Amino acid sequence: MQRRAARIFVAAILAAAPVTSQEKKPLAFEVASIKPSQGNQPVGGIRAMPGGRRYVATNATLRLMIQLMYKVTNNQIVGGPSWINTEPWDVNAEAERPMTLDQLHEMYKTMLADRFGLKFHHETREMAALVFTVDKSGVKMKRNDSPEPFDFPIKPDGEGKMVGTHVNMEYFCWFVAQRLNLPVADQTGLDGFYDFTLQLPPPDPDRVRENGGPDVGDLFAAIREQLGVRVESRKAPVPVMVIDEVKRAGEN
């Protein structure tokens, strides 16, 4: 009798125990419409809408969606069929209730796995990268602990001027790296969100990189002097996404 009572007691404890993180279901949108885009726009756009419930993509390739949701650059995505680079999609997804931006991104990742059958694994490869560290002069950005505004964190504001609002370092590093098509190694250790204004130097046609692109020395100097973040281009171990499986949304 005592053994039976003990088994019942243990069973009751297990039933009442909280679900572990491994058992939790991934966050997912309540509804999501994904259709091949019929638009003629040359560049796609993806953004969270005000209110924290909807995420919309217009004329966006799957590769672009992966880059934004996983904060990786183009050369950190390896493998996959050619159509992920060329075929645009329109997405209209909505959560059951208002969420944070990180939660919406988690939902978008779940949607990519469910609707596009996206499966991948991570590898680390040594390659040229942008290494971000805090400059010895210290961080010059202003901490912003206000609620999530659900807007583009970095916007142009006049000739060569960029204004950042509620920007975390993951996004900032990715934003810079996207424009130079180099992966990121974030070694700043900075958490939270920041506001800043960055005045970019005017382009100098007499100074170019060896590959014919614009010189980045002045850009790195501007980031260091104005924001207190040092950016260096050097070889570093970089995580890459290797696509194992993927399909067009709607395919069996």
Summary of the structure (lengths in Angstrom):
residues: 252
radius of gyration: 22.0
end to end distance: 54.5
largest distance: 90.3
contacts: 667
relative contact order: 0.18
helix: 27%
strand: 33%
